[in-house]
Amino acid sequence: MNDKQNNSKPEAPTPGKISWKPGNMLYPLPVVMVSCGREGETPNIITVAWAGTVCSDPAMVSISVRKERFSHKIIKDTGEFVINLVNKPLVRVTDYCGVKSGRDVDKFKEMKLTPLPSQHVKAPGIGESPVNLECRVVDVKELGSHDMFIAKVMGVTVDERYMNDKGKFNLNASGLVTYSHGEYFELGKRLGSFGYSVKRPVKKRGPGSRGAKTAGASGGAGKKSRRTKG
């Protein structure tokens, strides 16, 4: 590639599209409250939108926190935290915990939250949250404006109100909340389920038929399943 090619301007975007400078445009995001604390000190809560799953087995998650945040040093020193999922009744609390500093206020006390004793870490969870993930830090990545704490999920606590008669946990019934461009939104109408785009309709069989099989996302009836590469 010659210098002329190196200095060439990027091609014009597709008609109807506008080119923007690189930025964090990955939305919507989960919004969570992360609780942390040192033994003998008042625990704190920080609201985090830069959070996500990084591995299924072992179960691992990540949160990204600015170095200047009060909770940053607590998490770095203790190597543990609890991710508390947010639903509609907790939106105001979540916003408060994101704009107030633990240096100045006791967020558990001010927001009348219940510190939930954890089973695997010393940091407390939030009793009002529908799901609490107890996490232990395994790595810290210094990325720039934020440090990413990669952690192993040591234990999970769920609100029994969202368990059905069959013992299945229906988290979507809790009114989960997402974050997009500085605003909070409640999850809405279900549009589909994983794999619905490739499921085939069940073939009806006549009276007395035996061994009816359902052809679903895993492949046709009576055939070995095929895995797609994404």
GUKOLVEX-139645 format. One record per residue (C-alpha): x negated, z negated, y; residue number from 1; chain; residue in one letter. Coordinates in Angstrom, 1 decimal, decimal comma. Example, Ala and Ser with C-alpha at 12.3 -4.5 7.8 and 13.67 -1.06 7.14 Angstrom:
<rs>
<r><u>-12,3</u><w>-7,8</w><v>-4,5</v><i>1</i><ch>A</ch><aa>A</aa></r>
<r><u>-13,7</u><w>-7,1</w><v>-1,1</v><i>2</i><ch>A</ch><aa>S</aa></r>
</rs>
This chain:
<rs>
<r><u>0,0</u><w>0,0</w><v>0,0</v><i>1</i><ch>A</ch><aa>M</aa></r>
<r><u>-1,5</u><w>1,0</w><v>3,4</v><i>2</i><ch>A</ch><aa>N</aa></r>
<r><u>-1,4</u><w>-0,8</w><v>6,7</v><i>3</i><ch>A</ch><aa>D</aa></r>
<r><u>1,4</u><w>1,4</w><v>7,9</v><i>4</i><ch>A</ch><aa>K</aa></r>
<r><u>3,6</u><w>0,3</w><v>5,0</v><i>5</i><ch>A</ch><aa>Q</aa></r>
<r><u>2,6</u><w>-3,3</w><v>5,5</v><i>6</i><ch>A</ch><aa>N</aa></r>
<r><u>3,7</u><w>-3,3</w><v>9,2</v><i>7</i><ch>A</ch><aa>N</aa></r>
<r><u>6,9</u><w>-1,4</w><v>8,6</v><i>8</i><ch>A</ch><aa>S</aa></r>
<r><u>10,2</u><w>-3,0</w><v>9,6</v><i>9</i><ch>A</ch><aa>K</aa></r>
<r><u>12,6</u><w>-4,0</w><v>6,9</v><i>10</i><ch>A</ch><aa>P</aa></r>
<r><u>15,3</u><w>-1,5</w><v>6,1</v><i>11</i><ch>A</ch><aa>E</aa></r>
<r><u>18,6</u><w>-1,8</w><v>7,9</v><i>12</i><ch>A</ch><aa>A</aa></r>
<r><u>21,1</u><w>-3,9</w><v>6,0</v><i>13</i><ch>A</ch><aa>P</aa></r>
<r><u>24,1</u><w>-2,4</w><v>4,2</v><i>14</i><ch>A</ch><aa>T</aa></r>
<r><u>26,9</u><w>-1,5</w><v>6,7</v><i>15</i><ch>A</ch><aa>P</aa></r>
<r><u>29,0</u><w>-4,5</w><v>7,3</v><i>16</i><ch>A</ch><aa>G</aa></r>
<r><u>26,1</u><w>-6,9</w><v>6,7</v><i>17</i><ch>A</ch><aa>K</aa></r>
<r><u>23,9</u><w>-8,7</w><v>9,3</v><i>18</i><ch>A</ch><aa>I</aa></r>
<r><u>20,3</u><w>-9,7</w><v>8,6</v><i>19</i><ch>A</ch><aa>S</aa></r>
<r><u>19,5</u><w>-13,4</w><v>9,4</v><i>20</i><ch>A</ch><aa>W</aa></r>
<r><u>16,3</u><w>-15,3</w><v>9,3</v><i>21</i><ch>A</ch><aa>K</aa></r>
<r><u>15,6</u><w>-17,3</w><v>6,1</v><i>22</i><ch>A</ch><aa>P</aa></r>
<r><u>17,5</u><w>-20,5</w><v>6,0</v><i>23</i><ch>A</ch><aa>G</aa></r>
<r><u>19,5</u><w>-22,9</w><v>3,8</v><i>24</i><ch>A</ch><aa>N</aa></r>
<r><u>22,7</u><w>-20,9</w><v>3,3</v><i>25</i><ch>A</ch><aa>M</aa></r>
<r><u>23,4</u><w>-22,2</w><v>-0,2</v><i>26</i><ch>A</ch><aa>L</aa></r>
<r><u>26,9</u><w>-23,6</w><v>0,3</v><i>27</i><ch>A</ch><aa>Y</aa></r>
<r><u>29,1</u><w>-25,4</w><v>-0,7</v><i>28</i><ch>A</ch><aa>P</aa></r>
<r><u>27,1</u><w>-28,4</w><v>-2,0</v><i>29</i><ch>A</ch><aa>L</aa></r>
<r><u>27,9</u><w>-31,7</w><v>-3,7</v><i>30</i><ch>A</ch><aa>P</aa></r>
<r><u>27,9</u><w>-34,6</w><v>-1,3</v><i>31</i><ch>A</ch><aa>V</aa></r>
<r><u>26,8</u><w>-37,9</w><v>-2,9</v><i>32</i><ch>A</ch><aa>V</aa></r>
<r><u>26,0</u><w>-41,4</w><v>-1,9</v><i>33</i><ch>A</ch><aa>M</aa></r>
<r><u>22,7</u><w>-42,6</w><v>-3,2</v><i>34</i><ch>A</ch><aa>V</aa></r>
<r><u>22,3</u><w>-46,4</w><v>-3,5</v><i>35</i><ch>A</ch><aa>S</aa></r>
<r><u>18,9</u><w>-48,0</w><v>-3,7</v><i>36</i><ch>A</ch><aa>C</aa></r>
<r><u>17,3</u><w>-51,4</w><v>-3,1</v><i>37</i><ch>A</ch><aa>G</aa></r>
<r><u>14,4</u><w>-53,8</w><v>-3,6</v><i>38</i><ch>A</ch><aa>R</aa></r>
<r><u>14,9</u><w>-57,0</w><v>-5,5</v><i>39</i><ch>A</ch><aa>E</aa></r>
<r><u>15,8</u><w>-59,8</w><v>-3,1</v><i>40</i><ch>A</ch><aa>G</aa></r>
<r><u>16,7</u><w>-57,5</w><v>-0,3</v><i>41</i><ch>A</ch><aa>E</aa></r>
<r><u>20,0</u><w>-56,0</w><v>1,0</v><i>42</i><ch>A</ch><aa>T</aa></r>
<r><u>20,7</u><w>-52,8</w><v>-0,9</v><i>43</i><ch>A</ch><aa>P</aa></r>
<r><u>21,2</u><w>-49,6</w><v>1,1</v><i>44</i><ch>A</ch><aa>N</aa></r>
<r><u>23,1</u><w>-46,3</w><v>0,8</v><i>45</i><ch>A</ch><aa>I</aa></r>
<r><u>22,1</u><w>-42,9</w><v>2,0</v><i>46</i><ch>A</ch><aa>I</aa></r>
<r><u>24,3</u><w>-39,8</w><v>2,0</v><i>47</i><ch>A</ch><aa>T</aa></r>
<r><u>22,7</u><w>-36,8</w><v>0,4</v><i>48</i><ch>A</ch><aa>V</aa></r>
<r><u>23,8</u><w>-33,2</w><v>0,2</v><i>49</i><ch>A</ch><aa>A</aa></r>
<r><u>20,5</u><w>-31,8</w><v>-1,2</v><i>50</i><ch>A</ch><aa>W</aa></r>
<r><u>21,2</u><w>-33,0</w><v>-4,8</v><i>51</i><ch>A</ch><aa>A</aa></r>
<r><u>21,6</u><w>-31,2</w><v>-8,1</v><i>52</i><ch>A</ch><aa>G</aa></r>
<r><u>21,0</u><w>-31,0</w><v>-11,8</v><i>53</i><ch>A</ch><aa>T</aa></r>
<r><u>17,5</u><w>-29,8</w><v>-12,9</v><i>54</i><ch>A</ch><aa>V</aa></r>
<r><u>17,6</u><w>-30,2</w><v>-16,7</v><i>55</i><ch>A</ch><aa>C</aa></r>
<r><u>20,2</u><w>-30,8</w><v>-19,4</v><i>56</i><ch>A</ch><aa>S</aa></r>
<r><u>18,1</u><w>-32,3</w><v>-22,2</v><i>57</i><ch>A</ch><aa>D</aa></r>
<r><u>16,8</u><w>-34,7</w><v>-21,2</v><i>58</i><ch>A</ch><aa>P</aa></r>
<r><u>19,4</u><w>-35,2</w><v>-18,5</v><i>59</i><ch>A</ch><aa>A</aa></r>
<r><u>17,6</u><w>-34,9</w><v>-15,1</v><i>60</i><ch>A</ch><aa>M</aa></r>
<r><u>18,7</u><w>-34,6</w><v>-11,5</v><i>61</i><ch>A</ch><aa>V</aa></r>
<r><u>17,0</u><w>-34,3</w><v>-8,1</v><i>62</i><ch>A</ch><aa>S</aa></r>
<r><u>17,7</u><w>-35,5</w><v>-4,6</v><i>63</i><ch>A</ch><aa>I</aa></r>
<r><u>15,8</u><w>-34,5</w><v>-1,5</v><i>64</i><ch>A</ch><aa>S</aa></r>
<r><u>15,2</u><w>-37,0</w><v>1,3</v><i>65</i><ch>A</ch><aa>V</aa></r>
<r><u>13,5</u><w>-36,8</w><v>4,7</v><i>66</i><ch>A</ch><aa>R</aa></r>
<r><u>10,4</u><w>-39,0</w><v>4,9</v><i>67</i><ch>A</ch><aa>K</aa></r>
<r><u>11,6</u><w>-40,8</w><v>8,0</v><i>68</i><ch>A</ch><aa>E</aa></r>
<r><u>14,8</u><w>-42,0</w><v>6,3</v><i>69</i><ch>A</ch><aa>R</aa></r>
<r><u>15,0</u><w>-45,7</w><v>5,6</v><i>70</i><ch>A</ch><aa>F</aa></r>
<r><u>15,9</u><w>-45,1</w><v>2,0</v><i>71</i><ch>A</ch><aa>S</aa></r>
<r><u>12,9</u><w>-42,9</w><v>1,4</v><i>72</i><ch>A</ch><aa>H</aa></r>
<r><u>10,4</u><w>-45,7</w><v>1,1</v><i>73</i><ch>A</ch><aa>K</aa></r>
<r><u>12,7</u><w>-47,8</w><v>-0,9</v><i>74</i><ch>A</ch><aa>I</aa></r>
<r><u>13,2</u><w>-45,1</w><v>-3,5</v><i>75</i><ch>A</ch><aa>I</aa></r>
<r><u>9,5</u><w>-44,2</w><v>-3,5</v><i>76</i><ch>A</ch><aa>K</aa></r>
<r><u>8,5</u><w>-47,9</w><v>-3,9</v><i>77</i><ch>A</ch><aa>D</aa></r>
<r><u>11,0</u><w>-48,8</w><v>-6,6</v><i>78</i><ch>A</ch><aa>T</aa></r>
<r><u>11,1</u><w>-45,5</w><v>-8,4</v><i>79</i><ch>A</ch><aa>G</aa></r>
<r><u>14,8</u><w>-45,7</w><v>-9,0</v><i>80</i><ch>A</ch><aa>E</aa></r>
<r><u>18,2</u><w>-45,0</w><v>-7,5</v><i>81</i><ch>A</ch><aa>F</aa></r>
<r><u>21,9</u><w>-44,5</w><v>-8,3</v><i>82</i><ch>A</ch><aa>V</aa></r>
<r><u>23,8</u><w>-41,3</w><v>-7,5</v><i>83</i><ch>A</ch><aa>I</aa></r>
<r><u>27,5</u><w>-42,1</w><v>-6,7</v><i>84</i><ch>A</ch><aa>N</aa></r>
<r><u>29,9</u><w>-39,2</w><v>-6,7</v><i>85</i><ch>A</ch><aa>L</aa></r>
<r><u>32,3</u><w>-38,9</w><v>-3,8</v><i>86</i><ch>A</ch><aa>V</aa></r>
<r><u>36,1</u><w>-38,3</w><v>-3,9</v><i>87</i><ch>A</ch><aa>N</aa></r>
<r><u>38,7</u><w>-38,0</w><v>-1,2</v><i>88</i><ch>A</ch><aa>K</aa></r>
<r><u>39,2</u><w>-41,8</w><v>-0,5</v><i>89</i><ch>A</ch><aa>P</aa></r>
<r><u>35,4</u><w>-42,1</w><v>0,1</v><i>90</i><ch>A</ch><aa>L</aa></r>
<r><u>34,9</u><w>-39,4</w><v>2,6</v><i>91</i><ch>A</ch><aa>V</aa></r>
<r><u>34,9</u><w>-41,6</w><v>5,7</v><i>92</i><ch>A</ch><aa>R</aa></r>
<r><u>32,5</u><w>-44,0</w><v>3,9</v><i>93</i><ch>A</ch><aa>V</aa></r>
<r><u>30,3</u><w>-41,2</w><v>2,9</v><i>94</i><ch>A</ch><aa>T</aa></r>
<r><u>30,0</u><w>-39,9</w><v>6,5</v><i>95</i><ch>A</ch><aa>D</aa></r>
<r><u>29,3</u><w>-43,4</w><v>7,8</v><i>96</i><ch>A</ch><aa>Y</aa></r>
<r><u>26,5</u><w>-43,9</w><v>5,3</v><i>97</i><ch>A</ch><aa>C</aa></r>
<r><u>25,0</u><w>-40,6</w><v>6,4</v><i>98</i><ch>A</ch><aa>G</aa></r>
<r><u>24,9</u><w>-41,3</w><v>10,2</v><i>99</i><ch>A</ch><aa>V</aa></r>
<r><u>24,1</u><w>-45,0</w><v>10,2</v><i>100</i><ch>A</ch><aa>K</aa></r>
<r><u>20,7</u><w>-46,4</w><v>9,2</v><i>101</i><ch>A</ch><aa>S</aa></r>
<r><u>20,1</u><w>-49,2</w><v>6,8</v><i>102</i><ch>A</ch><aa>G</aa></r>
<r><u>17,6</u><w>-50,6</w><v>9,3</v><i>103</i><ch>A</ch><aa>R</aa></r>
<r><u>20,5</u><w>-51,6</w><v>11,5</v><i>104</i><ch>A</ch><aa>D</aa></r>
<r><u>23,5</u><w>-52,3</w><v>9,3</v><i>105</i><ch>A</ch><aa>V</aa></r>
<r><u>24,5</u><w>-53,5</w><v>5,8</v><i>106</i><ch>A</ch><aa>D</aa></r>
<r><u>26,5</u><w>-50,5</w><v>4,7</v><i>107</i><ch>A</ch><aa>K</aa></r>
<r><u>28,0</u><w>-52,2</w><v>1,7</v><i>108</i><ch>A</ch><aa>F</aa></r>
<r><u>29,3</u><w>-55,0</w><v>3,9</v><i>109</i><ch>A</ch><aa>K</aa></r>
<r><u>30,4</u><w>-52,8</w><v>6,8</v><i>110</i><ch>A</ch><aa>E</aa></r>
<r><u>32,3</u><w>-50,3</w><v>4,6</v><i>111</i><ch>A</ch><aa>M</aa></r>
<r><u>33,6</u><w>-53,1</w><v>2,2</v><i>112</i><ch>A</ch><aa>K</aa></r>
<r><u>32,0</u><w>-51,5</w><v>-0,8</v><i>113</i><ch>A</ch><aa>L</aa></r>
<r><u>31,4</u><w>-53,3</w><v>-4,1</v><i>114</i><ch>A</ch><aa>T</aa></r>
<r><u>27,8</u><w>-53,4</w><v>-5,4</v><i>115</i><ch>A</ch><aa>P</aa></r>
<r><u>28,1</u><w>-52,4</w><v>-9,0</v><i>116</i><ch>A</ch><aa>L</aa></r>
<r><u>25,4</u><w>-54,0</w><v>-11,3</v><i>117</i><ch>A</ch><aa>P</aa></r>
<r><u>23,5</u><w>-51,3</w><v>-13,1</v><i>118</i><ch>A</ch><aa>S</aa></r>
<r><u>22,6</u><w>-51,4</w><v>-16,8</v><i>119</i><ch>A</ch><aa>Q</aa></r>
<r><u>19,3</u><w>-49,5</w><v>-16,8</v><i>120</i><ch>A</ch><aa>H</aa></r>
<r><u>18,0</u><w>-49,8</w><v>-13,2</v><i>121</i><ch>A</ch><aa>V</aa></r>
<r><u>17,8</u><w>-52,6</w><v>-10,7</v><i>122</i><ch>A</ch><aa>K</aa></r>
<r><u>19,5</u><w>-50,6</w><v>-7,9</v><i>123</i><ch>A</ch><aa>A</aa></r>
<r><u>23,2</u><w>-51,2</w><v>-7,7</v><i>124</i><ch>A</ch><aa>P</aa></r>
<r><u>25,9</u><w>-48,5</w><v>-7,9</v><i>125</i><ch>A</ch><aa>G</aa></r>
<r><u>29,0</u><w>-48,3</w><v>-5,8</v><i>126</i><ch>A</ch><aa>I</aa></r>
<r><u>32,1</u><w>-49,7</w><v>-7,6</v><i>127</i><ch>A</ch><aa>G</aa></r>
<r><u>34,5</u><w>-47,5</w><v>-5,7</v><i>128</i><ch>A</ch><aa>E</aa></r>
<r><u>32,8</u><w>-44,3</w><v>-6,8</v><i>129</i><ch>A</ch><aa>S</aa></r>
<r><u>34,4</u><w>-42,4</w><v>-9,8</v><i>130</i><ch>A</ch><aa>P</aa></r>
<r><u>30,9</u><w>-41,8</w><v>-11,4</v><i>131</i><ch>A</ch><aa>V</aa></r>
<r><u>27,6</u><w>-43,6</w><v>-11,1</v><i>132</i><ch>A</ch><aa>N</aa></r>
<r><u>24,4</u><w>-42,0</w><v>-12,4</v><i>133</i><ch>A</ch><aa>L</aa></r>
<r><u>21,6</u><w>-44,5</w><v>-12,9</v><i>134</i><ch>A</ch><aa>E</aa></r>
<r><u>18,3</u><w>-42,7</w><v>-12,3</v><i>135</i><ch>A</ch><aa>C</aa></r>
<r><u>14,6</u><w>-43,3</w><v>-12,7</v><i>136</i><ch>A</ch><aa>R</aa></r>
<r><u>12,1</u><w>-41,2</w><v>-10,8</v><i>137</i><ch>A</ch><aa>V</aa></r>
<r><u>9,6</u><w>-39,2</w><v>-12,9</v><i>138</i><ch>A</ch><aa>V</aa></r>
<r><u>8,1</u><w>-37,0</w><v>-10,2</v><i>139</i><ch>A</ch><aa>D</aa></r>
<r><u>8,0</u><w>-36,6</w><v>-6,4</v><i>140</i><ch>A</ch><aa>V</aa></r>
<r><u>7,5</u><w>-33,2</w><v>-4,8</v><i>141</i><ch>A</ch><aa>K</aa></r>
<r><u>6,4</u><w>-33,1</w><v>-1,1</v><i>142</i><ch>A</ch><aa>E</aa></r>
<r><u>8,0</u><w>-29,9</w><v>0,0</v><i>143</i><ch>A</ch><aa>L</aa></r>
<r><u>7,9</u><w>-30,1</w><v>3,8</v><i>144</i><ch>A</ch><aa>G</aa></r>
<r><u>10,8</u><w>-31,6</w><v>5,8</v><i>145</i><ch>A</ch><aa>S</aa></r>
<r><u>12,0</u><w>-33,3</w><v>2,6</v><i>146</i><ch>A</ch><aa>H</aa></r>
<r><u>10,5</u><w>-35,0</w><v>-0,5</v><i>147</i><ch>A</ch><aa>D</aa></r>
<r><u>12,2</u><w>-34,1</w><v>-3,7</v><i>148</i><ch>A</ch><aa>M</aa></r>
<r><u>12,7</u><w>-37,0</w><v>-6,1</v><i>149</i><ch>A</ch><aa>F</aa></r>
<r><u>13,1</u><w>-35,7</w><v>-9,7</v><i>150</i><ch>A</ch><aa>I</aa></r>
<r><u>14,6</u><w>-38,3</w><v>-11,9</v><i>151</i><ch>A</ch><aa>A</aa></r>
<r><u>15,8</u><w>-38,9</w><v>-15,4</v><i>152</i><ch>A</ch><aa>K</aa></r>
<r><u>19,4</u><w>-40,1</w><v>-15,9</v><i>153</i><ch>A</ch><aa>V</aa></r>
<r><u>19,2</u><w>-43,4</w><v>-17,7</v><i>154</i><ch>A</ch><aa>M</aa></r>
<r><u>22,9</u><w>-44,2</w><v>-17,8</v><i>155</i><ch>A</ch><aa>G</aa></r>
<r><u>26,3</u><w>-43,2</w><v>-16,5</v><i>156</i><ch>A</ch><aa>V</aa></r>
<r><u>29,3</u><w>-45,3</w><v>-15,6</v><i>157</i><ch>A</ch><aa>T</aa></r>
<r><u>32,7</u><w>-43,7</w><v>-15,1</v><i>158</i><ch>A</ch><aa>V</aa></r>
<r><u>36,1</u><w>-44,9</w><v>-13,8</v><i>159</i><ch>A</ch><aa>D</aa></r>
<r><u>38,5</u><w>-45,4</w><v>-16,7</v><i>160</i><ch>A</ch><aa>E</aa></r>
<r><u>41,4</u><w>-44,3</w><v>-14,5</v><i>161</i><ch>A</ch><aa>R</aa></r>
<r><u>40,3</u><w>-40,7</w><v>-15,1</v><i>162</i><ch>A</ch><aa>Y</aa></r>
<r><u>40,2</u><w>-41,0</w><v>-18,9</v><i>163</i><ch>A</ch><aa>M</aa></r>
<r><u>43,1</u><w>-39,3</w><v>-20,8</v><i>164</i><ch>A</ch><aa>N</aa></r>
<r><u>44,8</u><w>-40,4</w><v>-24,0</v><i>165</i><ch>A</ch><aa>D</aa></r>
<r><u>42,3</u><w>-38,4</w><v>-26,0</v><i>166</i><ch>A</ch><aa>K</aa></r>
<r><u>39,3</u><w>-40,1</w><v>-24,5</v><i>167</i><ch>A</ch><aa>G</aa></r>
<r><u>38,3</u><w>-37,1</w><v>-22,4</v><i>168</i><ch>A</ch><aa>K</aa></r>
<r><u>37,1</u><w>-37,7</w><v>-18,9</v><i>169</i><ch>A</ch><aa>F</aa></r>
<r><u>39,0</u><w>-35,6</w><v>-16,3</v><i>170</i><ch>A</ch><aa>N</aa></r>
<r><u>36,7</u><w>-35,9</w><v>-13,2</v><i>171</i><ch>A</ch><aa>L</aa></r>
<r><u>38,5</u><w>-33,2</w><v>-11,4</v><i>172</i><ch>A</ch><aa>N</aa></r>
<r><u>41,6</u><w>-35,4</w><v>-11,1</v><i>173</i><ch>A</ch><aa>A</aa></r>
<r><u>39,7</u><w>-37,8</w><v>-8,9</v><i>174</i><ch>A</ch><aa>S</aa></r>
<r><u>39,8</u><w>-35,4</w><v>-5,8</v><i>175</i><ch>A</ch><aa>G</aa></r>
<r><u>36,1</u><w>-34,5</w><v>-5,6</v><i>176</i><ch>A</ch><aa>L</aa></r>
<r><u>34,6</u><w>-33,6</w><v>-2,3</v><i>177</i><ch>A</ch><aa>V</aa></r>
<r><u>32,0</u><w>-30,9</w><v>-1,3</v><i>178</i><ch>A</ch><aa>T</aa></r>
<r><u>30,0</u><w>-30,3</w><v>1,8</v><i>179</i><ch>A</ch><aa>Y</aa></r>
<r><u>29,7</u><w>-27,0</w><v>3,6</v><i>180</i><ch>A</ch><aa>S</aa></r>
<r><u>28,0</u><w>-26,4</w><v>7,0</v><i>181</i><ch>A</ch><aa>H</aa></r>
<r><u>28,6</u><w>-29,9</w><v>8,3</v><i>182</i><ch>A</ch><aa>G</aa></r>
<r><u>32,1</u><w>-30,3</w><v>7,0</v><i>183</i><ch>A</ch><aa>E</aa></r>
<r><u>33,7</u><w>-32,0</w><v>4,0</v><i>184</i><ch>A</ch><aa>Y</aa></r>
<r><u>36,2</u><w>-30,3</w><v>1,7</v><i>185</i><ch>A</ch><aa>F</aa></r>
<r><u>38,3</u><w>-31,4</w><v>-1,2</v><i>186</i><ch>A</ch><aa>E</aa></r>
<r><u>38,1</u><w>-29,2</w><v>-4,3</v><i>187</i><ch>A</ch><aa>L</aa></r>
<r><u>41,2</u><w>-27,1</w><v>-4,6</v><i>188</i><ch>A</ch><aa>G</aa></r>
<r><u>42,9</u><w>-24,8</w><v>-7,1</v><i>189</i><ch>A</ch><aa>K</aa></r>
<r><u>41,3</u><w>-24,2</w><v>-10,5</v><i>190</i><ch>A</ch><aa>R</aa></r>
<r><u>40,4</u><w>-20,5</w><v>-10,8</v><i>191</i><ch>A</ch><aa>L</aa></r>
<r><u>39,2</u><w>-20,3</w><v>-14,4</v><i>192</i><ch>A</ch><aa>G</aa></r>
<r><u>37,0</u><w>-22,0</w><v>-17,0</v><i>193</i><ch>A</ch><aa>S</aa></r>
<r><u>33,5</u><w>-21,2</w><v>-18,2</v><i>194</i><ch>A</ch><aa>F</aa></r>
<r><u>33,6</u><w>-18,1</w><v>-20,4</v><i>195</i><ch>A</ch><aa>G</aa></r>
<r><u>37,1</u><w>-17,0</w><v>-19,4</v><i>196</i><ch>A</ch><aa>Y</aa></r>
<r><u>35,9</u><w>-13,6</w><v>-18,3</v><i>197</i><ch>A</ch><aa>S</aa></r>
<r><u>35,0</u><w>-12,5</w><v>-21,9</v><i>198</i><ch>A</ch><aa>V</aa></r>
<r><u>37,6</u><w>-14,3</w><v>-23,9</v><i>199</i><ch>A</ch><aa>K</aa></r>
<r><u>39,8</u><w>-12,0</w><v>-26,0</v><i>200</i><ch>A</ch><aa>R</aa></r>
<r><u>43,5</u><w>-12,6</w><v>-26,5</v><i>201</i><ch>A</ch><aa>P</aa></r>
<r><u>44,5</u><w>-14,3</w><v>-29,8</v><i>202</i><ch>A</ch><aa>V</aa></r>
<r><u>45,9</u><w>-11,8</w><v>-32,3</v><i>203</i><ch>A</ch><aa>K</aa></r>
<r><u>49,4</u><w>-12,6</w><v>-33,5</v><i>204</i><ch>A</ch><aa>K</aa></r>
<r><u>49,9</u><w>-12,5</w><v>-37,2</v><i>205</i><ch>A</ch><aa>R</aa></r>
<r><u>53,1</u><w>-12,1</w><v>-39,2</v><i>206</i><ch>A</ch><aa>G</aa></r>
<r><u>54,9</u><w>-14,8</w><v>-41,1</v><i>207</i><ch>A</ch><aa>P</aa></r>
<r><u>53,0</u><w>-16,1</w><v>-44,1</v><i>208</i><ch>A</ch><aa>G</aa></r>
<r><u>49,6</u><w>-14,9</w><v>-42,8</v><i>209</i><ch>A</ch><aa>S</aa></r>
<r><u>46,6</u><w>-17,1</w><v>-43,6</v><i>210</i><ch>A</ch><aa>R</aa></r>
<r><u>43,4</u><w>-17,9</w><v>-41,9</v><i>211</i><ch>A</ch><aa>G</aa></r>
<r><u>44,3</u><w>-16,9</w><v>-38,4</v><i>212</i><ch>A</ch><aa>A</aa></r>
<r><u>41,3</u><w>-17,1</w><v>-36,2</v><i>213</i><ch>A</ch><aa>K</aa></r>
<r><u>40,9</u><w>-17,1</w><v>-32,5</v><i>214</i><ch>A</ch><aa>T</aa></r>
<r><u>38,5</u><w>-14,7</w><v>-30,8</v><i>215</i><ch>A</ch><aa>A</aa></r>
<r><u>37,0</u><w>-16,4</w><v>-27,8</v><i>216</i><ch>A</ch><aa>G</aa></r>
<r><u>33,9</u><w>-16,3</w><v>-25,7</v><i>217</i><ch>A</ch><aa>A</aa></r>
<r><u>31,7</u><w>-17,0</w><v>-28,6</v><i>218</i><ch>A</ch><aa>S</aa></r>
<r><u>32,5</u><w>-13,6</w><v>-30,3</v><i>219</i><ch>A</ch><aa>G</aa></r>
<r><u>35,1</u><w>-11,8</w><v>-32,3</v><i>220</i><ch>A</ch><aa>G</aa></r>
<r><u>37,1</u><w>-13,4</w><v>-35,2</v><i>221</i><ch>A</ch><aa>A</aa></r>
<r><u>35,1</u><w>-13,5</w><v>-38,4</v><i>222</i><ch>A</ch><aa>G</aa></r>
<r><u>31,9</u><w>-12,3</w><v>-36,7</v><i>223</i><ch>A</ch><aa>K</aa></r>
<r><u>28,8</u><w>-14,1</w><v>-35,7</v><i>224</i><ch>A</ch><aa>K</aa></r>
<r><u>28,8</u><w>-15,2</w><v>-32,1</v><i>225</i><ch>A</ch><aa>S</aa></r>
<r><u>26,7</u><w>-13,3</w><v>-29,6</v><i>226</i><ch>A</ch><aa>R</aa></r>
<r><u>24,8</u><w>-14,9</w><v>-26,8</v><i>227</i><ch>A</ch><aa>R</aa></r>
<r><u>24,4</u><w>-13,2</w><v>-23,5</v><i>228</i><ch>A</ch><aa>T</aa></r>
<r><u>21,2</u><w>-13,5</w><v>-21,5</v><i>229</i><ch>A</ch><aa>K</aa></r>
<r><u>21,7</u><w>-14,4</w><v>-17,9</v><i>230</i><ch>A</ch><aa>G</aa></r>
</rs>
